[in-house]
Amino acid sequence: MPVRCRIVLVSMEKQGGCGMIYLSVPDGAVFFMPKRSETRRSETGTKYKKGEESMKVYKKLMNALAAVEEVVLIISTLLILVLTVGNVFSRKVIHRSWSFTEELVVAVFVLITLLAAALACRKGELVSLSLFTDRFPEKLKKPSVILITVLSIVFSAILFKYGMDKVITQLANGKRTFVLNWPEWIFWSFVPIGAGCMILHFIEFCLDFCTGYKEEKEDK
């Protein structure tokens, strides 16, 4: 069991302008740290480890989502390329136009635009006016990023709601496209899908910036 001890001041001499203090401690005395501080340190370390593990799981999920988005973007881009070039070739050589390409290309282009914007949100590479934010002191950069993220999420949420309203309306009406005769809600669903991905990546970038998770990973 730890023993509380009394520290006794023996003498103090001045050498070269510096004070030297000699201490005498009774034999058998044991220095110890209070249990409360040890408990607090262990609790803080446990919370930090849990937070770091949660962040790793969250980043894995977001990386998986980004990988799916990239695959969809590649396939969609190739599809538009094949349809556009094929339509031009058919019109010039065979003298027949693919009438369905316009509907499909326009709809897929909307999906490409929104998914590409979502991936740009993840890296903070969306077009922005940083004339003022770059001049902010270091302590104001995090609040500015949080404010921008909130406003961006509000905009994306409005876009998501508008897209969902159109999808629900098209499902209720049962409208179909003129040429392909596909349900129109399929094409309108690209809007809420892209807006939802943008919201998730806005939040991801804000967390990475505020916690410094990305910088820590690069340093390692």
C-alpha positions as CSV (number, residue, x, y, z in Angstrom):
1,M,0.0,0.0,0.0
2,P,1.5,3.4,-0.9
3,V,2.7,5.5,2.0
4,R,2.3,9.3,2.1
5,C,5.6,11.0,2.8
6,R,6.6,14.5,3.9
7,I,9.3,16.2,1.9
8,V,11.8,17.9,4.2
9,L,13.9,20.9,3.0
10,V,17.5,20.4,4.2
11,S,19.4,23.3,2.7
12,M,19.7,25.6,-0.3
13,E,23.0,26.9,-1.7
14,K,23.5,29.4,-4.5
15,Q,26.0,28.3,-7.1
16,G,26.6,30.5,-10.1
17,G,23.4,32.4,-9.5
18,C,21.2,29.3,-9.5
19,G,19.4,27.9,-6.5
20,M,20.1,24.3,-5.6
21,I,17.6,22.5,-3.4
22,Y,18.5,19.3,-1.6
23,L,15.5,17.2,-0.5
24,S,15.4,14.5,2.1
25,V,12.8,11.8,1.9
26,P,12.1,9.2,4.6
27,D,13.2,5.6,3.9
28,G,10.4,3.4,2.5
29,A,8.4,6.3,1.2
30,V,6.6,5.7,-2.1
31,F,5.5,8.3,-4.6
32,F,2.2,7.5,-6.3
33,M,-0.2,9.1,-8.7
34,P,-3.8,9.6,-7.7
35,K,-6.1,6.9,-9.0
36,R,-8.5,9.4,-10.4
37,S,-5.9,10.8,-12.9
38,E,-5.1,7.3,-14.0
39,T,-8.8,6.5,-14.5
40,R,-9.2,9.7,-16.5
41,R,-6.3,8.9,-18.7
42,S,-7.5,5.4,-19.4
43,E,-11.0,6.7,-20.1
44,T,-9.6,9.3,-22.5
45,G,-7.4,6.7,-24.2
46,T,-10.3,4.3,-24.6
47,K,-12.6,7.0,-26.1
48,Y,-9.8,8.1,-28.5
49,K,-9.3,4.5,-29.6
50,K,-13.1,4.0,-30.1
51,G,-13.3,7.2,-32.0
52,E,-10.4,6.2,-34.2
53,E,-11.8,2.8,-34.9
54,S,-15.2,4.3,-35.7
55,M,-13.5,6.7,-38.1
56,K,-11.7,3.9,-39.9
57,V,-15.0,2.0,-40.3
58,Y,-16.7,5.1,-41.6
59,K,-13.9,5.8,-44.1
60,K,-14.0,2.2,-45.4
61,L,-17.7,2.6,-46.1
62,M,-17.2,5.9,-47.8
63,N,-14.3,4.4,-49.9
64,A,-16.6,1.6,-51.0
65,L,-19.3,4.1,-52.0
66,A,-16.7,6.2,-53.9
67,A,-15.5,3.0,-55.7
68,V,-19.1,2.2,-56.8
69,E,-19.5,5.8,-58.0
70,E,-16.3,5.6,-60.0
71,V,-17.4,2.3,-61.7
72,V,-20.8,3.8,-62.5
73,L,-19.1,6.9,-64.0
74,I,-16.8,4.8,-66.2
75,I,-19.6,2.7,-67.5
76,S,-21.9,5.7,-68.1
77,T,-19.1,7.6,-69.9
78,L,-18.4,4.7,-72.1
79,L,-22.1,4.3,-72.8
80,I,-22.5,7.9,-73.9
81,L,-19.4,7.6,-76.0
82,V,-20.6,4.5,-77.8
83,L,-24.1,5.9,-78.4
84,T,-22.9,9.3,-79.6
85,V,-20.3,7.9,-82.0
86,G,-22.6,5.1,-83.1
87,N,-25.4,7.5,-83.9
88,V,-23.1,9.8,-86.0
89,F,-21.7,6.7,-87.8
90,S,-25.2,5.4,-88.5
91,R,-26.5,8.8,-89.7
92,K,-23.5,9.3,-92.1
93,V,-23.0,5.8,-93.4
94,I,-26.2,4.0,-93.1
95,H,-28.4,7.1,-93.3
96,R,-30.4,6.1,-90.3
97,S,-30.5,7.9,-87.0
98,W,-30.8,6.3,-83.6
99,S,-33.7,8.2,-82.2
100,F,-33.5,6.7,-78.7
101,T,-29.9,8.0,-78.1
102,E,-31.1,11.5,-77.2
103,E,-33.3,10.4,-74.4
104,L,-30.7,8.0,-73.0
105,V,-27.7,10.3,-73.3
106,V,-29.4,13.3,-71.7
107,A,-30.6,11.1,-68.7
108,V,-27.2,9.5,-68.2
109,F,-25.4,12.8,-68.5
110,V,-27.4,14.1,-65.5
111,L,-26.2,11.0,-63.5
112,I,-22.6,11.6,-64.6
113,T,-22.7,15.3,-63.6
114,L,-24.1,14.6,-60.1
115,L,-21.8,11.7,-59.3
116,A,-18.7,13.6,-60.6
117,A,-19.8,16.5,-58.4
118,A,-20.1,14.1,-55.4
119,L,-16.6,12.8,-55.9
120,A,-15.3,16.3,-56.2
121,C,-17.1,17.1,-52.9
122,R,-15.2,14.3,-51.2
123,K,-11.8,15.9,-52.0
124,G,-13.0,19.5,-51.6
125,E,-12.4,20.2,-55.3
126,L,-15.7,21.7,-56.3
127,V,-15.5,25.1,-58.0
128,S,-15.5,27.7,-55.2
129,L,-14.6,31.4,-54.6
130,S,-11.8,31.1,-52.1
131,L,-10.7,34.7,-52.3
132,F,-11.8,35.4,-48.7
133,T,-11.5,32.0,-47.1
134,D,-7.8,31.7,-48.0
135,R,-7.2,35.0,-46.2
136,F,-8.8,33.8,-43.0
137,P,-6.6,33.2,-40.0
138,E,-6.1,29.5,-39.0
139,K,-8.6,29.6,-36.2
140,L,-11.4,30.7,-38.6
141,K,-10.8,28.1,-41.3
142,K,-12.7,25.3,-39.5
143,P,-15.8,27.4,-38.8
144,S,-15.8,28.6,-42.4
145,V,-15.6,25.0,-43.7
146,I,-18.4,24.0,-41.3
147,L,-20.6,26.9,-42.5
148,I,-19.9,26.1,-46.2
149,T,-20.7,22.4,-45.6
150,V,-24.0,23.3,-43.9
151,L,-25.1,25.5,-46.7
152,S,-24.0,22.9,-49.3
153,I,-26.0,20.2,-47.5
154,V,-29.1,22.4,-47.4
155,F,-28.8,22.9,-51.2
156,S,-28.3,19.2,-51.8
157,A,-31.2,18.4,-49.5
158,I,-33.5,20.7,-51.6
159,L,-32.3,19.0,-54.7
160,F,-32.9,15.6,-53.2
161,K,-36.4,16.5,-52.1
162,Y,-37.2,17.9,-55.6
163,G,-35.9,14.8,-57.3
164,M,-37.9,12.5,-54.9
165,D,-41.1,14.5,-55.5
166,K,-40.6,14.0,-59.2
167,V,-40.0,10.3,-58.8
168,I,-43.1,9.8,-56.7
169,T,-45.2,11.9,-59.2
170,Q,-43.9,9.9,-62.1
171,L,-44.6,6.6,-60.3
172,A,-48.2,7.7,-59.6
173,N,-48.8,8.9,-63.1
174,G,-47.1,6.0,-64.8
175,K,-45.6,8.2,-67.5
176,R,-43.2,6.7,-70.0
177,T,-40.6,8.1,-72.4
178,F,-41.7,8.7,-76.0
179,V,-39.1,6.7,-77.8
180,L,-37.8,4.0,-75.5
181,N,-41.2,3.7,-73.7
182,W,-39.3,3.3,-70.3
183,P,-40.8,4.6,-67.1
184,E,-39.8,8.2,-66.6
185,W,-39.1,7.7,-62.9
186,I,-36.0,5.7,-63.7
187,F,-34.4,8.8,-65.3
188,W,-35.6,11.1,-62.5
189,S,-34.2,8.8,-59.9
190,F,-30.7,9.9,-61.0
191,V,-31.3,13.3,-59.3
192,P,-32.0,12.1,-55.7
193,I,-29.2,9.5,-56.1
194,G,-26.7,12.1,-57.0
195,A,-27.9,14.5,-54.4
196,G,-27.7,11.9,-51.7
197,C,-24.1,11.1,-52.7
198,M,-23.2,14.7,-52.6
199,I,-24.6,15.1,-49.0
200,L,-22.6,12.1,-47.8
201,H,-19.3,13.4,-49.4
202,F,-19.9,16.9,-48.1
203,I,-20.1,15.5,-44.6
204,E,-17.0,13.3,-45.2
205,F,-14.9,16.2,-46.3
206,C,-15.9,18.3,-43.4
207,L,-15.1,15.5,-40.9
208,D,-11.7,14.9,-42.6
209,F,-10.9,18.7,-42.5
210,C,-12.0,19.2,-38.9
211,T,-10.4,16.1,-37.4
212,G,-7.3,16.1,-39.6
213,Y,-7.8,12.4,-40.4
214,K,-6.6,12.8,-44.0
215,E,-3.4,14.6,-43.0
216,E,-2.6,12.0,-40.3
217,K,-3.0,9.2,-42.8
218,E,-0.7,11.0,-45.3
219,D,2.0,11.6,-42.6
220,K,1.9,7.9,-41.8
